[in-house]
Amino acid sequence: MNPTQPKRRSRLAAKIIRRPGRSIALGALTVFLAGCSLESGPENGQNALRPKGEVAEKIDNLVTPIFWVAIIIATLVLIATVYIAIRYRHRKGSEDRPKQIHGSTPFEISWTILPAVILAVVAIPTISLIFDLAEAPKDPINVTVVGKQWWWQFDYPQQEGIKQKIITANELHIPTGRDIAFDLTSCDKSLGTVDENAACSVIHSFWVPELSGKRDVVPGHRNTLTFRADNPGTYLGQCAEYCGLSHANMRFRVVAESPDDFAKWVANQQKGPAVALADAGDAENLFVKKYGCSGCHGTMDSSQSVYGPNLTHLASRTTFASGYYPLNRANLIDWIYDAPSLIPMESKECRLPPPATCVGMPSFAKDTPPGMPTMTRTEAAQLADYLLQLK
């Protein structure tokens, strides 16, 4: 150990004590810079303080007054702390052991009762809002949300206005001015060919900051959530519970549109594919036989749940890979060719037969198991061209 280190630390501590103004300014600057972001401000799409729906407004109306109460209390505590630190600081010539003051019954009663009163004032509207938000909505659109690693599946069961079940991924379409009732789960029981433990062992959290609060998506536990959007627009969602390697990339979009536009979207999603796989030429052989894409993805029926995202109407979406990349030909080719190079995945065993497990999209360009073909960029382009016709 360097014998000069304690001396250096002592000098540093002495400088901080002699120059408290500089230390406070440096600390404030550090906190300020930590809050800066290129995506900060009202346009980042995930600002919970700018609600765009009724549920988010109710939460904001609760949080705002509590925030100011907390600011007032924190300010008073800070002032009291600074006053006591200055008033009772050690002075030259004073005794090292200050005069001892024993407990004061009035003070002890006060600082016990006052926090209890403050907590009660906060608890009453909080509990009231919890019960309010838990009430079942009238005449909602029902959607089942399935959290997977690392993407979201949205199931629209048969209901008024939706004659045939619809399954899509990462882009949730909703009509404006109508409540949306969600059933949240991280298990997809319809996948009999997938190891249930692997499919249902991870907790996620469903969050659209501008429309609602967070709600955990827990294996084996049914959770519900309700919200609605007042105006058309695209609202960004995010998994808010650490769920593995690509948790930060597990995004989604809520596309709120007029009731007429939503009805048109539903009608299109209930149609068959724009291009049948049998008419896809060389892409059919690549998709089904050579690379086995059909083992994880469906392109023929938008009502079928499969291991990976249903791609029957992929080209009707604006993004892919959990909303991380814009859907265009160049991005899709790169994704098909070597997806783990774009988003981290645990996918080295994805192309091996059971009992090998798979989390994510495999790379067809590298880490290819023995005896399995390596994809060329030309083949990736053929598959991308086929998928981009599925509107």
NULOKE-84469 format. One record per residue (C-alpha): x, y, z; residue number from 1; residue in one letter. Coordinates in steps of 0.02 Angstrom, whole numbers, plus 50000, padded with zeros to 5 digits. Layout:
N
{site {X; Y; Z}; NUM; a}
...
This chain:
391
{site {50000; 50000; 50000}; 1; m}
{site {50066; 50173; 49956}; 2; n}
{site {50103; 50267; 50120}; 3; p}
{site {50064; 50433; 50037}; 4; t}
{site {49882; 50385; 50000}; 5; q}
{site {49811; 50429; 50173}; 6; p}
{site {49898; 50599; 50164}; 7; k}
{site {49827; 50633; 49992}; 8; r}
{site {49652; 50587; 50051}; 9; r}
{site {49672; 50700; 50202}; 10; s}
{site {49724; 50845; 50091}; 11; r}
{site {49575; 50814; 49977}; 12; l}
{site {49456; 50810; 50125}; 13; a}
{site {49533; 50971; 50191}; 14; a}
{site {49507; 51057; 50023}; 15; k}
{site {49325; 51003; 50019}; 16; i}
{site {49298; 51071; 50195}; 17; i}
{site {49387; 51236; 50157}; 18; r}
{site {49293; 51260; 49994}; 19; r}
{site {49115; 51198; 50023}; 20; p}
{site {49045; 51315; 49890}; 21; g}
{site {49146; 51233; 49752}; 22; r}
{site {49100; 51060; 49813}; 23; s}
{site {48915; 51100; 49816}; 24; i}
{site {48924; 51179; 49643}; 25; a}
{site {49017; 51027; 49574}; 26; l}
{site {48888; 50910; 49649}; 27; g}
{site {48743; 51012; 49578}; 28; a}
{site {48825; 51014; 49406}; 29; l}
{site {48848; 50826; 49412}; 30; t}
{site {48664; 50798; 49454}; 31; v}
{site {48611; 50920; 49317}; 32; f}
{site {48718; 50836; 49183}; 33; l}
{site {48657; 50664; 49237}; 34; a}
{site {48480; 50719; 49195}; 35; g}
{site {48525; 50778; 49021}; 36; c}
{site {48481; 50672; 48870}; 37; s}
{site {48469; 50692; 48684}; 38; l}
{site {48295; 50616; 48699}; 39; e}
{site {48236; 50724; 48844}; 40; s}
{site {48091; 50843; 48834}; 41; g}
{site {47909; 50825; 48784}; 42; p}
{site {47942; 50740; 48617}; 43; e}
{site {48031; 50582; 48676}; 44; n}
{site {47866; 50485; 48674}; 45; g}
{site {47888; 50414; 48850}; 46; q}
{site {47852; 50563; 48961}; 47; n}
{site {47737; 50510; 49102}; 48; a}
{site {47719; 50693; 49153}; 49; l}
{site {47629; 50734; 48990}; 50; r}
{site {47477; 50618; 48996}; 51; p}
{site {47382; 50584; 48835}; 52; k}
{site {47241; 50477; 48906}; 53; g}
{site {47114; 50475; 49047}; 54; e}
{site {47204; 50346; 49154}; 55; v}
{site {47372; 50434; 49136}; 56; a}
{site {47289; 50600; 49182}; 57; e}
{site {47216; 50526; 49342}; 58; k}
{site {47387; 50461; 49392}; 59; i}
{site {47468; 50628; 49352}; 60; d}
{site {47336; 50721; 49453}; 61; n}
{site {47382; 50612; 49602}; 62; l}
{site {47570; 50621; 49580}; 63; v}
{site {47583; 50810; 49555}; 64; t}
{site {47516; 50870; 49726}; 65; p}
{site {47610; 50730; 49816}; 66; i}
{site {47768; 50785; 49725}; 67; f}
{site {47750; 50964; 49789}; 68; w}
{site {47712; 50904; 49965}; 69; v}
{site {47872; 50800; 49958}; 70; a}
{site {47970; 50951; 49893}; 71; i}
{site {47909; 51058; 50038}; 72; i}
{site {47952; 50925; 50167}; 73; i}
{site {48122; 50892; 50089}; 74; a}
{site {48160; 51080; 50088}; 75; t}
{site {48113; 51098; 50272}; 76; l}
{site {48220; 50947; 50318}; 77; v}
{site {48366; 51016; 50218}; 78; l}
{site {48352; 51188; 50300}; 79; i}
{site {48343; 51109; 50472}; 80; a}
{site {48493; 51000; 50434}; 81; t}
{site {48599; 51147; 50375}; 82; v}
{site {48545; 51254; 50523}; 83; y}
{site {48589; 51120; 50650}; 84; i}
{site {48755; 51083; 50563}; 85; a}
{site {48804; 51268; 50571}; 86; i}
{site {48726; 51310; 50740}; 87; r}
{site {48805; 51164; 50831}; 88; y}
{site {48967; 51146; 50733}; 89; r}
{site {49130; 51121; 50825}; 90; h}
{site {49217; 51285; 50867}; 91; r}
{site {49396; 51317; 50913}; 92; k}
{site {49416; 51312; 51101}; 93; g}
{site {49252; 51221; 51132}; 94; s}
{site {49242; 51053; 51217}; 95; e}
{site {49257; 50900; 51105}; 96; d}
{site {49106; 50823; 51192}; 97; r}
{site {48955; 50938; 51169}; 98; p}
{site {48823; 50961; 51301}; 99; k}
{site {48706; 50812; 51302}; 100; q}
{site {48519; 50843; 51283}; 101; i}
{site {48401; 50705; 51334}; 102; h}
{site {48238; 50661; 51248}; 103; g}
{site {48094; 50783; 51236}; 104; s}
{site {47922; 50704; 51249}; 105; t}
{site {47831; 50841; 51148}; 106; p}
{site {47959; 50828; 51007}; 107; f}
{site {47953; 50638; 51003}; 108; e}
{site {47763; 50638; 50996}; 109; i}
{site {47765; 50771; 50860}; 110; s}
{site {47887; 50684; 50744}; 111; w}
{site {47790; 50521; 50765}; 112; t}
{site {47616; 50592; 50734}; 113; i}
{site {47660; 50715; 50595}; 114; l}
{site {47732; 50585; 50474}; 115; p}
{site {47584; 50471; 50510}; 116; a}
{site {47464; 50611; 50466}; 117; v}
{site {47559; 50651; 50306}; 118; i}
{site {47560; 50467; 50254}; 119; l}
{site {47373; 50455; 50289}; 120; a}
{site {47339; 50608; 50181}; 121; v}
{site {47440; 50529; 50040}; 122; v}
{site {47364; 50355; 50064}; 123; a}
{site {47181; 50403; 50054}; 124; i}
{site {47181; 50471; 49874}; 125; p}
{site {47308; 50338; 49822}; 126; t}
{site {47200; 50193; 49880}; 127; i}
{site {47046; 50276; 49806}; 128; s}
{site {47131; 50288; 49636}; 129; l}
{site {47190; 50107; 49645}; 130; i}
{site {47010; 50048; 49666}; 131; f}
{site {46951; 50168; 49532}; 132; d}
{site {47076; 50103; 49404}; 133; l}
{site {47036; 49922; 49450}; 134; a}
{site {46852; 49938; 49401}; 135; e}
{site {46804; 49839; 49246}; 136; a}
{site {46767; 49954; 49099}; 137; p}
{site {46604; 49950; 49002}; 138; k}
{site {46607; 49892; 48821}; 139; d}
{site {46796; 49882; 48802}; 140; p}
{site {46906; 49812; 48664}; 141; i}
{site {46986; 49656; 48741}; 142; n}
{site {47169; 49618; 48708}; 143; v}
{site {47281; 49482; 48779}; 144; t}
{site {47462; 49537; 48799}; 145; v}
{site {47593; 49399; 48799}; 146; v}
{site {47766; 49454; 48856}; 147; g}
{site {47906; 49352; 48776}; 148; k}
{site {48095; 49366; 48764}; 149; q}
{site {48110; 49499; 48700}; 150; w}
{site {47952; 49554; 48611}; 151; w}
{site {47766; 49575; 48638}; 152; w}
{site {47623; 49476; 48562}; 153; q}
{site {47450; 49554; 48554}; 154; f}
{site {47298; 49439; 48538}; 155; d}
{site {47128; 49512; 48491}; 156; y}
{site {46996; 49379; 48529}; 157; p}
{site {46829; 49370; 48440}; 158; q}
{site {46717; 49511; 48502}; 159; q}
{site {46606; 49649; 48439}; 160; e}
{site {46686; 49720; 48283}; 161; g}
{site {46816; 49580; 48274}; 162; i}
{site {46740; 49424; 48195}; 163; k}
{site {46901; 49324; 48186}; 164; q}
{site {47043; 49315; 48311}; 165; k}
{site {47193; 49424; 48267}; 166; i}
{site {47372; 49399; 48326}; 167; i}
{site {47505; 49528; 48293}; 168; t}
{site {47670; 49583; 48370}; 169; a}
{site {47750; 49740; 48441}; 170; n}
{site {47623; 49863; 48367}; 171; e}
{site {47459; 49876; 48462}; 172; l}
{site {47318; 49960; 48365}; 173; h}
{site {47175; 50036; 48465}; 174; i}
{site {47027; 50150; 48426}; 175; p}
{site {47024; 50322; 48508}; 176; t}
{site {46894; 50362; 48640}; 177; g}
{site {46865; 50181; 48690}; 178; r}
{site {46929; 50084; 48840}; 179; d}
{site {47053; 49943; 48805}; 180; i}
{site {47049; 49800; 48931}; 181; a}
{site {47210; 49699; 48939}; 182; f}
{site {47243; 49525; 49005}; 183; d}
{site {47430; 49516; 49040}; 184; l}
{site {47531; 49355; 49042}; 185; t}
{site {47707; 49295; 49006}; 186; s}
{site {47646; 49121; 48958}; 187; c}
{site {47578; 49062; 48792}; 188; d}
{site {47488; 48898; 48831}; 189; k}
{site {47443; 48869; 48649}; 190; s}
{site {47623; 48824; 48606}; 191; l}
{site {47623; 48639; 48641}; 192; g}
{site {47790; 48611; 48553}; 193; t}
{site {47887; 48734; 48662}; 194; v}
{site {47957; 48694; 48833}; 195; d}
{site {47830; 48775; 48949}; 196; e}
{site {47961; 48813; 49081}; 197; n}
{site {48067; 48908; 48955}; 198; a}
{site {47916; 49002; 48888}; 199; a}
{site {47843; 49050; 49057}; 200; c}
{site {47987; 49086; 49175}; 201; s}
{site {48019; 49272; 49154}; 202; v}
{site {47933; 49424; 49229}; 203; i}
{site {47904; 49575; 49117}; 204; h}
{site {47816; 49741; 49148}; 205; s}
{site {47696; 49824; 49026}; 206; f}
{site {47711; 50014; 49023}; 207; w}
{site {47651; 50151; 48907}; 208; v}
{site {47702; 50308; 49005}; 209; p}
{site {47589; 50431; 48913}; 210; e}
{site {47435; 50320; 48931}; 211; l}
{site {47449; 50223; 49093}; 212; s}
{site {47554; 50163; 49239}; 213; g}
{site {47658; 50005; 49245}; 214; k}
{site {47584; 49832; 49268}; 215; r}
{site {47690; 49676; 49297}; 216; d}
{site {47673; 49528; 49179}; 217; v}
{site {47701; 49377; 49293}; 218; v}
{site {47711; 49192; 49245}; 219; p}
{site {47564; 49094; 49311}; 220; g}
{site {47473; 49250; 49369}; 221; h}
{site {47337; 49343; 49276}; 222; r}
{site {47354; 49532; 49283}; 223; n}
{site {47238; 49661; 49206}; 224; t}
{site {47254; 49839; 49148}; 225; l}
{site {47139; 49966; 49067}; 226; t}
{site {47177; 50126; 48973}; 227; f}
{site {47120; 50226; 48824}; 228; r}
{site {47190; 50358; 48708}; 229; a}
{site {47094; 50519; 48681}; 230; d}
{site {47180; 50572; 48520}; 231; n}
{site {47257; 50483; 48370}; 232; p}
{site {47443; 50459; 48379}; 233; g}
{site {47584; 50337; 48413}; 234; t}
{site {47629; 50308; 48595}; 235; y}
{site {47789; 50218; 48643}; 236; l}
{site {47789; 50074; 48766}; 237; g}
{site {47928; 49982; 48855}; 238; q}
{site {47959; 49831; 48964}; 239; c}
{site {47995; 49905; 49136}; 240; a}
{site {48055; 49747; 49225}; 241; e}
{site {48228; 49676; 49191}; 242; y}
{site {48198; 49516; 49093}; 243; c}
{site {48365; 49467; 49019}; 244; g}
{site {48496; 49514; 48892}; 245; l}
{site {48388; 49623; 48778}; 246; s}
{site {48271; 49696; 48908}; 247; h}
{site {48315; 49874; 48854}; 248; a}
{site {48266; 49831; 48675}; 249; n}
{site {48096; 49758; 48723}; 250; m}
{site {47990; 49901; 48658}; 251; r}
{site {47822; 49917; 48573}; 252; f}
{site {47707; 50048; 48498}; 253; r}
{site {47526; 50090; 48530}; 254; v}
{site {47446; 50158; 48372}; 255; v}
{site {47287; 50251; 48418}; 256; a}
{site {47176; 50289; 48269}; 257; e}
{site {46998; 50342; 48234}; 258; s}
{site {46864; 50206; 48250}; 259; p}
{site {46846; 50201; 48060}; 260; d}
{site {47033; 50180; 48033}; 261; d}
{site {47038; 50047; 48168}; 262; f}
{site {46897; 49952; 48083}; 263; a}
{site {46995; 49958; 47920}; 264; k}
{site {47150; 49891; 48008}; 265; w}
{site {47049; 49748; 48084}; 266; v}
{site {46974; 49703; 47915}; 267; a}
{site {47147; 49697; 47836}; 268; n}
{site {47221; 49592; 47976}; 269; q}
{site {47081; 49464; 47957}; 270; q}
{site {47121; 49436; 47774}; 271; k}
{site {47238; 49302; 47715}; 272; g}
{site {47416; 49344; 47663}; 273; p}
{site {47440; 49462; 47517}; 274; a}
{site {47557; 49334; 47438}; 275; v}
{site {47535; 49148; 47470}; 276; a}
{site {47694; 49057; 47518}; 277; l}
{site {47667; 48938; 47372}; 278; a}
{site {47679; 49087; 47255}; 279; d}
{site {47838; 49155; 47334}; 280; a}
{site {47956; 49064; 47214}; 281; g}
{site {48128; 49027; 47285}; 282; d}
{site {48080; 49111; 47449}; 283; a}
{site {47964; 48964; 47488}; 284; e}
{site {48107; 48839; 47486}; 285; n}
{site {48217; 48956; 47590}; 286; l}
{site {48079; 48995; 47716}; 287; f}
{site {48013; 48818; 47741}; 288; v}
{site {48149; 48693; 47699}; 289; k}
{site {48324; 48764; 47693}; 290; k}
{site {48319; 48878; 47846}; 291; y}
{site {48161; 48819; 47934}; 292; g}
{site {48090; 48993; 47965}; 293; c}
{site {47914; 48921; 47965}; 294; s}
{site {47957; 48825; 48123}; 295; g}
{site {47951; 48988; 48222}; 296; c}
{site {47849; 49107; 48113}; 297; h}
{site {47681; 49098; 48026}; 298; g}
{site {47643; 49191; 47865}; 299; t}
{site {47478; 49112; 47813}; 300; m}
{site {47355; 49146; 47955}; 301; d}
{site {47350; 49299; 48069}; 302; s}
{site {47247; 49204; 48199}; 303; s}
{site {47382; 49076; 48238}; 304; q}
{site {47502; 49093; 48384}; 305; s}
{site {47678; 49034; 48347}; 306; v}
{site {47844; 49037; 48439}; 307; y}
{site {47907; 49194; 48352}; 308; g}
{site {47806; 49344; 48293}; 309; p}
{site {47665; 49308; 48171}; 310; n}
{site {47719; 49382; 48003}; 311; l}
{site {47558; 49364; 47903}; 312; t}
{site {47543; 49553; 47888}; 313; h}
{site {47719; 49606; 47932}; 314; l}
{site {47726; 49741; 47798}; 315; a}
{site {47577; 49831; 47877}; 316; s}
{site {47689; 49876; 48025}; 317; r}
{site {47806; 50024; 48031}; 318; t}
{site {47939; 49941; 48139}; 319; t}
{site {48005; 49769; 48184}; 320; f}
{site {48118; 49690; 48315}; 321; a}
{site {48007; 49754; 48458}; 322; s}
{site {47993; 49923; 48375}; 323; g}
{site {48181; 49948; 48382}; 324; y}
{site {48212; 49964; 48194}; 325; y}
{site {48109; 50048; 48057}; 326; p}
{site {48038; 49918; 47939}; 327; l}
{site {48130; 49939; 47774}; 328; n}
{site {48220; 49823; 47654}; 329; r}
{site {48397; 49860; 47712}; 330; a}
{site {48358; 49835; 47896}; 331; n}
{site {48258; 49677; 47863}; 332; l}
{site {48398; 49599; 47760}; 333; i}
{site {48524; 49633; 47898}; 334; d}
{site {48404; 49559; 48026}; 335; w}
{site {48368; 49399; 47929}; 336; i}
{site {48553; 49375; 47892}; 337; y}
{site {48622; 49404; 48067}; 338; d}
{site {48495; 49465; 48195}; 339; a}
{site {48606; 49445; 48350}; 340; p}
{site {48726; 49574; 48276}; 341; s}
{site {48584; 49703; 48285}; 342; l}
{site {48508; 49657; 48454}; 343; i}
{site {48594; 49548; 48586}; 344; p}
{site {48517; 49374; 48597}; 345; m}
{site {48557; 49205; 48674}; 346; e}
{site {48529; 49115; 48511}; 347; s}
{site {48679; 49003; 48473}; 348; k}
{site {48573; 48845; 48496}; 349; e}
{site {48420; 48910; 48405}; 350; c}
{site {48446; 48795; 48255}; 351; r}
{site {48480; 48638; 48352}; 352; l}
{site {48343; 48507; 48381}; 353; p}
{site {48265; 48482; 48554}; 354; p}
{site {48310; 48482; 48696}; 355; p}
{site {48413; 48633; 48642}; 356; a}
{site {48333; 48796; 48697}; 357; t}
{site {48318; 48957; 48601}; 358; c}
{site {48300; 49136; 48660}; 359; v}
{site {48294; 49255; 48514}; 360; g}
{site {48325; 49250; 48327}; 361; m}
{site {48472; 49144; 48267}; 362; p}
{site {48615; 49203; 48159}; 363; s}
{site {48613; 49122; 47988}; 364; f}
{site {48783; 49198; 47945}; 365; a}
{site {48889; 49130; 48088}; 366; k}
{site {48883; 49011; 48236}; 367; d}
{site {48799; 48890; 48116}; 368; t}
{site {48786; 48713; 48188}; 369; p}
{site {48876; 48574; 48092}; 370; p}
{site {48777; 48510; 47945}; 371; g}
{site {48667; 48664; 47932}; 372; m}
{site {48683; 48789; 47789}; 373; p}
{site {48752; 48964; 47802}; 374; t}
{site {48644; 49099; 47725}; 375; m}
{site {48703; 49219; 47592}; 376; t}
{site {48650; 49401; 47585}; 377; r}
{site {48566; 49364; 47419}; 378; t}
{site {48456; 49234; 47504}; 379; e}
{site {48420; 49355; 47646}; 380; a}
{site {48365; 49483; 47516}; 381; a}
{site {48248; 49356; 47435}; 382; q}
{site {48166; 49321; 47602}; 383; l}
{site {48154; 49506; 47642}; 384; a}
{site {48070; 49542; 47474}; 385; d}
{site {47942; 49406; 47509}; 386; y}
{site {47904; 49469; 47685}; 387; l}
{site {47887; 49649; 47627}; 388; l}
{site {47743; 49596; 47514}; 389; q}
{site {47642; 49536; 47665}; 390; l}
{site {47535; 49691; 47692}; 391; k}
